[in-house]
Structures are given as C-alpha cells and as structure tokens.
Amino acid sequence: MTLTETARSTATPIGGPSLPQERKLVTTIPGPKSRALSERKAQAVSAGVGIALPVYVAAAGGGVLVDVDGNSLIDLGSGIAVTGVGNSAPRVVEAVAAQLAQFTHTCFTVAPYDSYIEVAEALNRLTPGDHLKRSVLFSSGAEAVENAVKIARYFTGKQAIVVFDHAYHGRTNLTMGMTAKSQPYKSGFGPFAPEVYRAPMSYPLRDGGLDGVEAANRAISQIDKQIGASNLAALVIEPIQGEGGFIVPAPGFLATLLAWCRANEVVFIADEIQTGFARTGHMFACEYEGIVPDLICTAKGIAGGLPLSGVTGRADIMDSPKVGGLGGTYAGNPLACAAALATIDTYESDNLVERARAIGTIMSGRFTALAAADLRVGDVRGRGAMMAIELIDPATGAPDAALTSRVIAGAHAEGVILLGCGTYGNVIRFLPPLSIPDALLIEGLQVVADTLAKA
Ligand SMILES: Cc1ncc(COP(=O)(O)O)c(C=O)c1O
C-alpha cells in the first residue's frame, strides 16, 4: 500500500512507530511530565530558544505526535514544513539505518560517496527547467541561502542583493539581514551584512489592489533608483512567503521580476526552502507560474527530517566558483543523503504532489466556509498543503494578533499543533504532513474552527 493510500485509511496506523492515528488527551496540555521537562529546559537551555507548544515528544508518525505524558496530538505543522513524508517514515528509517551501519561521515570534500551525487542528480532532474544544472549540498536552509548568494556574487562580480518585505531567509548573520521581521529575529543582533536591500512585495490583501505586474514594476523602479542593476548580483525571493505570512504574490509578479533579472544580468534565486518538495501541490511552487529560477534553494522537506539543504541551478553559474570555494564539514552528510533519496522516492512513487492538492482541497473548502461565516477571517490563501488564514478586525481590516494567539493557544489545549506566522502576527498557517489521514486532518481543522468560534 502506498503512503497516499495508507493515509486515506484511518484504520491502518502509519509512521515508523506505527502510532494509532487519533487525537487523545489523557492530561491537560502540557501534562506533568512535559511541565517537569520545561523546568529542566529552563535550567539547561538558553532562554533564547522559544517553544511554540511545550509538549515533549516521545514518538511521531503519520499525522500525530505522542508526548511523554501519553497524549496524542494532531500535527498541523510538520516541524515547520519538514516532515512531508511523515515522521520516521518507514522507507526513510530503513535507508538511514542501512547507511548508519556502513559509515556515518567522511566529509564529501575529503573522501566522497555516491549518495551525494545521486541527490544532486535528483535535484537537477526535479527542479524547474530542463537546462543543464548542477547542485551543491549543505545542512540548513540558511546555509543554502548564504551559498546561493556567494555563488551569485562570484558569478556576476557584483555585490548587492535584493530581498523583499515580509521575507524570511534564516538566522545566520547574512540571512538575518535578508529577513524582514525585526522581532524576534533581528532586534539587538546586528550589525548585519552590508549590500542587502529590500523591495516591496506583492501582498494582494494589503497592497491597495496592485496587480502582479504593477507590484513588480513598483519593486523594479525602487531597485533601479536605489541600487541599479549594474551593482545587483541577485534577487532572492520566496515564491510563496513562509514566516512572513504565507503571502502568495499576485499573478505576474514573479514572472515580471524574472524577466527584468534576465534582461539585466541579475541572478534570480528562488528560496523554496518552505515551499519545496510537493508541499504546494507541485514539486516546487515556482511551477505554478512556469518560473524557471537561475538558482533554487531547497531544504526542509528534502530529507524526511534529517538536516540537508541544497542549491541547484544553471551549470554556468554553479560551476563559476573556484575549486574549494564551496563546502562544509557536514554538508551533504551521508545519513541525510540516504534519507533524501528515500524521501524523494516516496514523494514520486506515492504521488505526494497529488496528495498535497487533495489536502489543499479539504483545507481551502473549510477555510472558505469559515471566512464566509466569520468576518474576522480576512483572507484565505496558500496552495496545496500550505495554506493560511489571516485574522483581522472586520471593522477596520487591521491585523488581529491577539485573536490569533488565542486561537493557537486554544487549539494547543485541545491537542492540535498549530503554528502562527506573519509580519503582523495575525496569520495561522497549516502545514500538515502529507501522511496525515483525511479524518484526522478534518478533525484538526474542526478543532480550529470551534476554537475560533469561542475566541
Ligand atoms: C523560506 C525559508 N528560507 C530559509 C529558511 C531557513 O532555514 P533553516 O531554518 O533550515 O536555516 C526557512 C526556515 O523556516 C524558510 O522558511
């Protein structure tokens, strides 16, 4: 039985630990064992590490997380869009276990191994465009973005980078500077890397009715005036913004920017770290508008939960850095590569692109009905299994972050793992694992609707 078929059957437990696919609360959330661990955390772990929901996990699989108190919670977050194939997905576990028994590390740049090449071949094949491509692997998303910028600068001999309002690209120094939101990501952590410039995004709910081409021309005009294409190495953009609020730009925005980049020898870099790997109902979100980026950054959903990221793109750009210019001790670690190969095989053989679309149909149907009944739901947006609702004050249209926090806290208390996002803190995002059974997804969405009605 494929993962997709299994996911549809609530009778069959799935996931490595074969967990019952149910929401079951045996204590209040968080329970006593989790609370005790939170106290230990406070003594042992930096206070700078925040926690969305302090239930400590004992096992996870399919569409549930089971905590140390024995509560079984519905997972609508996938560890922030990572476990697309599910937690401890059996084929991933098997592949990693086999690799574990062979060797755990050599450093690819010291003594290489074939699985790294195989992952690069898969990325070259799967990413948009049939041009000649090359890939390079790293461990985290931020590292992929940093390296895409490095490569674009080396190739063009230019230095400036353009990013967008509401962007999120990571927490390292360069990517923190590329990220838009000050709290909690940037404030007090500067100074930031130079030569990073911000342009206005297309945000259909909040940019006064600009269509995609108009919004792109507004950005291009600002880039022209404030930077100049002759200084600009790359434009970096999420095709659907993640942390910034699941903002889907108006049609034509990405295509107009891409055309301008091509005409001006600016490298177009798509950050598909959150949107990639079937999540949006295409293997990559760029495919919705036929966008073929020069470089594409991937991570998160690539390896079933093991740390792996990549930069893939035009061979002439990717081959430009000097030998030895790219790498990293753990970059393309063999366990992560084994996991990625099993994960990618699962996306393809189980047709999880189709599964993401089916999940999207379930979610958008419910959210649209919710928005019709409750004017505080100001927007429903996203694609496939990456959807969000934006909560507002219906009288003014102003973002309602307090309501958003109440809904998220209420859902947590009822055993549903839910994540917020958005520059204004008023967006609830839904990123269920593609392995979640329909019945569990629907139950989780109903809990959120009930919680909103009471909030
Ligand atoms: C679009 C995007 N880019 C980059 C990153 C950074 O990835 P990582 O946390 O693996 O460094 C994220 C993480 O949420 C992301 O969503």
The ligand as an SDF file (V2000), in Angstrom:
LIG
                    3D

 16 16  0  0  0  0  0  0  0  0999 V2000
   11.8160   30.3550    3.1260 C   0  0  0  0  0  0  0  0  0  0  0  0
   12.8540   29.9560    4.1470 C   0  0  0  0  0  0  0  0  0  0  0  0
   14.1420   30.2180    3.8860 N   0  0  0  0  0  0  0  0  0  0  0  0
   15.1010   29.8790    4.7560 C   0  0  0  0  0  0  0  0  0  0  0  0
   14.8020   29.2680    5.9570 C   0  0  0  0  0  0  0  0  0  0  0  0
   15.8980   28.9080    6.9140 C   0  0  0  0  0  0  0  0  0  0  0  0
   16.0280   27.5230    7.0200 O   0  0  0  0  0  0  0  0  0  0  0  0
   16.7880   26.8930    8.2650 P   0  0  0  0  0  0  0  0  0  0  0  0
   15.9430   27.1640    9.4660 O   0  0  0  0  0  0  0  0  0  0  0  0
   16.8800   25.4230    7.9370 O   0  0  0  0  0  0  0  0  0  0  0  0
   18.1180   27.5510    8.3420 O   0  0  0  0  0  0  0  0  0  0  0  0
   13.4620   28.9930    6.2610 C   0  0  0  0  0  0  0  0  0  0  0  0
   13.0920   28.3820    7.5510 C   0  0  0  0  0  0  0  0  0  0  0  0
   11.9750   28.4740    8.0290 O   0  0  0  0  0  0  0  0  0  0  0  0
   12.4660   29.3560    5.3350 C   0  0  0  0  0  0  0  0  0  0  0  0
   11.1700   29.1200    5.5790 O   0  0  0  0  0  0  0  0  0  0  0  0
  1  2  1  0
  2  3  1  0
  2 15  2  0
  3  4  2  0
  4  5  1  0
  5  6  1  0
  5 12  2  0
  6  7  1  0
  7  8  1  0
  8  9  2  0
  8 10  1  0
  8 11  1  0
 12 13  1  0
 12 15  1  0
 13 14  2  0
 15 16  1  0
M  END
$$$$
